[in-house]
Amino acid sequence: MNKSLQAFNTFGIEAYADQLIEINSVAQLREVLQDITEPFYVLGGGSNILLLNNLKGVVLKMSIPGIKVERTFKKVVYLSAGAGVNWHQLVLYAVENDLGGLENLSLIPGTVGASPMQNIGAYGIEIKDVFHRLEAVEIATGKVKVFRKKALAFGYRNSIFKNKLKGKYIITKVWFKLTKPPHRLRLSYGAIQSVLAASGVDQPTIRDISNAVIKIRSEKLPDPREIGNAGSFFKNPVIDVKLFASLYQQYPKIPHYPQADGTVKLPAGWLIEQCGWKGKRVGNTGTHVRQALVLVNYGNAKGSEIQALALKIRESVRQKFKISLEMEVNIWD
């Protein structure tokens, strides 16, 4: 155990691995996979993991670079990015080049390679809305395979790589289908419209939307460089209409978002706040003062402390609302 992982996870948990290898190309990845005989972990930006213990084996840090315009048509552009590209830097590249579709996903932490795996989303947009295809290396054979949108079986914070193909492939490159002007702007979710109005913007561009999202997220969510966290710790639960009707009778002000299939999505942060957890500190950890959905490391917290807090929060929500929250963060043990 000689490689610290503290700088490679946004919770800032101190844990160690036997070895860490930075992967900068597909060829290198295939070569490394041929040689590895011990357990290994695949690490992107470290923004969606919670380390409970030291890791026995090898950590592969995906750092494959490169942003490239692959094909251009009259209305759309196909843009590719290596798995190691910082997600927000990709969004800024698209905005700078007036390519629409990613602007609502500004300032999401992590890397491109992880984005389709969990179908990241924010402010009314998910990866599935702009995804074209990806390349991944099959761990067992080293072969490169192309996956198109339908094959990924995208769901809410979910894809085939989180269930059926979990642990079988490593994503190396992702293609996105983006738009040329005029863009279809998505303004209705969250506080985007009010932020634009406060800035005196009545005919927004994708840059205006990106700036609005950055402002909202910066004010609402803590910077991992200042206080350790992994963003939203739990998924927003999706419940059936019968349970929602019962909850709505008890809590008529409950925020809710009807889904196309008749279910209803609820904000996990609101549920957690109603249970009295917002801003509460427990030892070295707690929930953030501005967003109950974000668990934080106030300094020197162990992964087990954060996990214990998460389990207490989940149980209190289950007792009060009859809803079992699902963790969005991956536990590495």
C-alpha positions as CSV (number, residue, x, y, z in Angstrom):
1,M,0.0,0.0,0.0
2,N,2.1,2.9,-1.2
3,K,-0.1,5.1,-3.4
4,S,-2.3,7.6,-1.8
5,L,-5.7,8.1,-3.4
6,Q,-6.7,11.2,-1.4
7,A,-6.1,13.5,-4.3
8,F,-8.0,11.3,-6.6
9,N,-11.4,11.3,-4.9
10,T,-13.5,14.4,-4.3
11,F,-14.5,13.3,-0.8
12,G,-10.8,13.7,0.1
13,I,-10.8,10.4,1.9
14,E,-7.3,9.1,2.8
15,A,-6.9,5.6,1.4
16,Y,-4.1,3.7,-0.4
17,A,-3.8,1.4,-3.3
18,D,-1.0,-1.1,-4.1
19,Q,-0.4,0.6,-7.4
20,L,-1.8,3.4,-9.6
21,I,-1.4,3.4,-13.4
22,E,-2.4,6.4,-15.5
23,I,-3.9,5.3,-18.8
24,N,-3.4,7.7,-21.7
25,S,-4.3,5.6,-24.7
26,V,-6.3,2.6,-25.8
27,A,-3.2,0.8,-26.8
28,Q,-1.7,1.2,-23.3
29,L,-5.0,0.1,-21.7
30,R,-5.0,-3.1,-23.8
31,E,-1.4,-3.8,-22.9
32,V,-2.0,-3.2,-19.2
33,L,-5.1,-5.5,-19.2
34,Q,-3.0,-8.3,-20.7
35,D,-0.5,-8.0,-17.8
36,I,-2.7,-7.5,-14.8
37,T,-3.1,-10.6,-12.7
38,E,-4.5,-9.0,-9.5
39,P,-7.8,-7.1,-8.8
40,F,-8.1,-3.7,-10.3
41,Y,-10.3,-0.6,-10.2
42,V,-11.1,1.9,-12.9
43,L,-11.0,5.5,-11.8
44,G,-12.3,8.6,-13.6
45,G,-12.6,11.9,-11.9
46,G,-13.2,10.3,-8.5
47,S,-16.3,12.4,-8.1
48,N,-18.8,9.6,-7.6
49,I,-17.0,7.2,-5.3
50,L,-16.7,6.6,-1.5
51,L,-13.6,4.8,-0.4
52,L,-14.2,2.7,2.7
53,N,-10.8,1.0,3.0
54,N,-7.4,0.7,1.4
55,L,-7.6,-1.0,-2.0
56,K,-5.7,-4.2,-2.6
57,G,-4.6,-4.3,-6.3
58,V,-4.2,-1.8,-9.1
59,V,-6.1,1.4,-9.8
60,L,-6.3,2.4,-13.4
61,K,-6.7,6.2,-13.7
62,M,-8.4,6.9,-17.0
63,S,-6.6,9.9,-18.6
64,I,-7.2,9.4,-22.3
65,P,-7.3,13.0,-23.8
66,G,-8.6,14.6,-26.9
67,I,-11.7,16.6,-28.1
68,K,-12.4,16.3,-31.8
69,V,-15.1,17.4,-34.3
70,E,-15.7,14.1,-36.1
71,R,-18.3,15.0,-38.6
72,T,-20.2,18.2,-39.5
73,F,-23.6,18.5,-41.2
74,K,-26.0,21.3,-41.9
75,K,-27.8,21.1,-38.5
76,V,-25.7,18.8,-36.3
77,V,-22.1,18.2,-35.4
78,Y,-20.6,14.9,-34.0
79,L,-18.1,15.7,-31.3
80,S,-15.9,13.0,-29.7
81,A,-13.9,13.1,-26.4
82,G,-11.5,10.8,-24.7
83,A,-12.6,9.1,-21.5
84,G,-10.1,11.2,-19.4
85,V,-11.4,14.6,-20.6
86,N,-12.8,16.7,-17.8
87,W,-16.5,16.9,-18.3
88,H,-16.9,20.6,-17.7
89,Q,-14.0,21.4,-20.0
90,L,-15.9,19.5,-22.7
91,V,-19.0,21.6,-22.0
92,L,-17.0,24.8,-22.3
93,Y,-15.5,23.6,-25.6
94,A,-19.0,23.0,-27.0
95,V,-20.2,26.4,-25.8
96,E,-17.2,28.3,-27.1
97,N,-17.8,26.7,-30.5
98,D,-21.6,27.3,-30.4
99,L,-22.5,23.6,-30.3
100,G,-25.7,23.1,-28.4
101,G,-26.9,20.3,-26.1
102,L,-24.4,20.2,-23.3
103,E,-24.9,23.7,-21.8
104,N,-27.4,22.5,-19.1
105,L,-24.8,20.0,-17.9
106,S,-22.2,22.7,-17.0
107,L,-20.0,22.3,-13.9
108,I,-20.8,18.6,-13.3
109,P,-17.7,17.1,-11.8
110,G,-16.0,14.0,-13.3
111,T,-14.8,12.8,-16.6
112,V,-16.3,12.0,-20.0
113,G,-15.8,8.3,-19.6
114,A,-18.2,8.1,-16.6
115,S,-20.9,10.2,-18.2
116,P,-22.8,7.6,-20.2
117,M,-22.2,4.9,-17.6
118,Q,-24.5,6.6,-15.1
119,N,-26.4,8.7,-17.7
120,I,-25.5,12.0,-15.9
121,G,-28.1,14.7,-15.9
122,A,-29.1,18.1,-14.6
123,Y,-31.6,20.9,-15.3
124,G,-33.8,18.8,-17.6
125,I,-31.1,17.2,-19.7
126,E,-29.5,13.7,-19.6
127,I,-26.6,12.2,-21.5
128,K,-29.0,10.1,-23.5
129,D,-30.4,13.3,-25.1
130,V,-27.1,14.1,-26.8
131,F,-25.3,10.7,-26.9
132,H,-24.4,9.2,-30.2
133,R,-22.0,6.2,-29.5
134,L,-19.0,5.1,-27.5
135,E,-16.0,2.9,-27.7
136,A,-15.1,0.5,-24.9
137,V,-12.4,-2.1,-24.4
138,E,-13.7,-5.5,-23.3
139,I,-11.7,-6.5,-20.2
140,A,-11.7,-10.2,-20.9
141,T,-10.4,-10.0,-24.5
142,G,-8.9,-6.6,-25.0
143,K,-11.1,-6.1,-28.0
144,V,-12.5,-2.6,-28.8
145,K,-16.3,-2.6,-29.2
146,V,-18.6,0.2,-30.4
147,F,-21.9,0.8,-28.5
148,R,-24.7,2.8,-30.0
149,K,-27.4,4.6,-28.0
150,K,-30.0,1.8,-28.1
151,A,-27.5,-0.8,-26.8
152,L,-26.9,1.3,-23.6
153,A,-30.5,0.9,-22.3
154,F,-30.3,4.3,-20.7
155,G,-32.4,4.9,-17.6
156,Y,-32.5,7.4,-14.8
157,R,-28.8,7.5,-13.6
158,N,-28.4,4.2,-15.2
159,S,-27.1,2.3,-18.2
160,I,-26.2,-1.3,-19.2
161,F,-22.7,-0.6,-17.8
162,K,-24.2,-0.4,-14.3
163,N,-26.0,-3.8,-14.4
164,K,-25.7,-6.4,-17.2
165,L,-22.2,-5.3,-18.4
166,K,-20.9,-4.0,-15.1
167,G,-17.2,-4.7,-14.7
168,K,-16.9,-6.1,-18.3
169,Y,-15.9,-3.1,-20.3
170,I,-13.8,0.1,-19.9
171,I,-15.1,3.1,-21.8
172,T,-12.4,4.9,-23.7
173,K,-14.1,7.4,-26.0
174,V,-17.6,9.0,-26.4
175,W,-19.3,10.7,-29.3
176,F,-22.0,13.3,-28.8
177,K,-24.6,14.6,-31.3
178,L,-24.7,18.4,-30.9
179,T,-26.6,21.1,-32.7
180,K,-25.7,24.1,-34.8
181,P,-27.7,27.3,-34.4
182,P,-30.6,27.9,-34.0
183,H,-30.5,25.7,-30.8
184,R,-33.4,24.2,-28.9
185,L,-33.0,25.9,-25.5
186,R,-34.2,24.1,-22.3
187,L,-35.0,26.8,-19.7
188,S,-37.9,25.4,-17.7
189,Y,-36.1,23.3,-15.2
190,G,-34.9,24.7,-11.9
191,A,-34.0,28.3,-11.5
192,I,-32.5,28.9,-14.9
193,Q,-35.2,31.3,-16.1
194,S,-35.1,33.4,-12.9
195,V,-31.3,33.7,-13.0
196,L,-31.5,34.8,-16.6
197,A,-34.2,37.3,-15.8
198,A,-32.1,38.7,-12.9
199,S,-29.2,39.1,-15.3
200,G,-31.4,41.0,-17.8
201,V,-31.2,38.3,-20.4
202,D,-34.4,37.9,-22.4
203,Q,-32.9,36.2,-25.5
204,P,-30.5,33.7,-24.1
205,T,-27.7,31.9,-25.9
206,I,-26.3,28.6,-24.9
207,R,-23.5,30.5,-23.2
208,D,-26.0,32.4,-21.1
209,I,-27.6,29.1,-20.1
210,S,-24.2,27.6,-19.2
211,N,-23.4,30.7,-17.1
212,A,-26.7,30.5,-15.4
213,V,-26.2,26.8,-14.5
214,I,-22.7,27.6,-13.3
215,K,-24.1,30.3,-11.0
216,I,-26.8,28.1,-9.6
217,R,-24.5,25.2,-9.0
218,S,-21.8,27.3,-7.5
219,E,-24.2,28.9,-5.0
220,K,-26.0,25.6,-4.2
221,L,-23.2,23.0,-4.1
222,P,-19.9,23.1,-2.3
223,D,-16.6,23.1,-4.2
224,P,-14.8,19.8,-3.5
225,R,-11.5,21.7,-3.4
226,E,-12.8,23.6,-0.3
227,I,-14.8,20.8,1.4
228,G,-14.8,17.1,0.5
229,N,-18.0,15.9,-1.2
230,A,-19.3,13.8,-4.1
231,G,-22.2,16.0,-5.1
232,S,-25.6,14.4,-4.8
233,F,-25.2,11.4,-2.6
234,F,-28.7,9.9,-3.4
235,K,-30.8,9.6,-6.5
236,N,-34.0,11.4,-6.7
237,P,-36.6,8.7,-6.0
238,V,-39.3,7.8,-8.6
239,I,-42.5,6.5,-7.0
240,D,-45.8,5.2,-8.2
241,V,-48.8,7.5,-8.3
242,K,-50.6,5.8,-5.5
243,L,-47.8,6.5,-3.0
244,F,-47.5,10.0,-4.3
245,A,-51.2,10.7,-3.8
246,S,-50.9,9.6,-0.2
247,L,-47.8,11.8,0.4
248,Y,-49.5,14.8,-1.3
249,Q,-52.4,14.6,1.1
250,Q,-50.0,14.9,4.0
251,Y,-47.5,17.3,2.4
252,P,-49.4,19.5,-0.2
253,K,-46.2,21.6,-0.8
254,I,-44.1,18.6,-1.7
255,P,-42.1,19.3,-4.9
256,H,-42.8,16.8,-7.6
257,Y,-42.2,16.1,-11.3
258,P,-44.6,13.8,-13.1
259,Q,-42.9,11.4,-15.5
260,A,-44.1,10.2,-18.9
261,D,-44.8,6.7,-17.6
262,G,-47.2,7.9,-14.9
263,T,-44.7,7.7,-12.1
264,V,-43.6,10.8,-10.1
265,K,-40.0,11.9,-9.3
266,L,-39.4,13.6,-6.0
267,P,-36.3,15.6,-5.0
268,A,-34.3,13.6,-2.5
269,G,-32.9,16.8,-1.0
270,W,-36.3,17.9,0.1
271,L,-37.1,14.6,1.7
272,I,-33.9,14.6,3.6
273,E,-34.4,18.2,4.7
274,Q,-37.9,17.4,6.0
275,C,-36.2,14.8,8.2
276,G,-34.1,17.5,9.8
277,W,-30.7,16.6,8.3
278,K,-29.9,19.8,6.4
279,G,-26.7,21.3,7.7
280,K,-26.5,18.8,10.5
281,R,-23.0,17.7,11.5
282,V,-22.1,14.3,12.9
283,G,-18.5,14.1,13.9
284,N,-16.2,14.7,10.9
285,T,-19.1,14.5,8.4
286,G,-22.5,15.9,7.9
287,T,-24.9,17.3,5.3
288,H,-24.2,20.6,3.6
289,V,-25.8,23.8,5.0
290,R,-27.2,24.7,1.6
291,Q,-28.1,21.3,0.2
292,A,-29.2,18.3,2.3
293,L,-28.6,16.0,-0.6
294,V,-24.8,16.6,-0.4
295,L,-22.8,14.7,2.3
296,V,-19.6,16.4,3.2
297,N,-16.2,15.6,4.8
298,Y,-15.4,18.3,7.3
299,G,-11.9,17.0,7.6
300,N,-10.3,13.6,8.3
301,A,-13.6,11.7,7.9
302,K,-13.3,8.0,7.2
303,G,-15.4,6.5,4.4
304,S,-17.1,4.4,6.9
305,E,-18.3,7.5,8.8
306,I,-19.8,8.9,5.7
307,Q,-21.5,5.6,4.9
308,A,-22.9,5.3,8.4
309,L,-24.4,8.8,8.1
310,A,-25.9,7.9,4.7
311,L,-27.5,4.8,6.2
312,K,-29.0,6.8,9.0
313,I,-30.4,9.4,6.6
314,R,-31.9,6.7,4.3
315,E,-33.6,5.0,7.3
316,S,-35.1,8.3,8.5
317,V,-36.5,9.0,5.0
318,R,-37.9,5.5,4.8
319,Q,-39.7,5.8,8.2
320,K,-41.2,9.2,7.4
321,F,-42.1,8.9,3.8
322,K,-42.0,5.1,3.1
323,I,-39.4,5.7,0.4
324,S,-36.1,3.9,0.2
325,L,-33.4,6.2,-1.2
326,E,-30.8,4.7,-3.5
327,M,-27.2,5.8,-3.3
328,E,-25.9,7.5,-6.4
329,V,-22.3,7.3,-5.1
330,N,-20.4,4.1,-5.7
331,I,-19.0,2.4,-2.6
332,W,-15.4,1.1,-3.0
333,D,-14.5,-1.5,-0.4
